[in-house]
Amino acid sequence: MPESDGEYWYNLTTHEVERGKQSPGADRAGPFASAEEAARAPQIMAQRAQAWREDEAREDDWGTPPSEGARRQ
């Protein structure tokens, strides 16, 4: 059995869980450890995207630069 046959993927086009690499890479999300986890792929991806947005916002928020008067002191 090829190594990828034990992995589960979520097909982004058909919205179905697949065992192994059945569809083109552009159409799949994963791999996931179980079919149940792969079935939750849309929720998992949404949670990860939200966490990434929050991380980006924290990284982009360096605060307000010091005022001109504070720089000259």
DADA-V732593 format. One record per run of one state. SS is the DSSP state (a for helix, b for strand, c for the rest). FROM is the first residue (numbers start at 0). LEN is the number of residues. If there is no record, write none. Layout:
BEGIN
ss:from:len
SS:FROM:LEN
SS:FROM:LEN
END
This chain:
BEGIN
ss:from:len
c:0:2
a:2:4
c:6:1
b:7:4
c:11:5
b:16:3
c:19:5
a:24:3
b:27:5
c:32:2
a:34:5
c:39:1
a:40:20
c:60:7
a:67:5
c:72:1
END
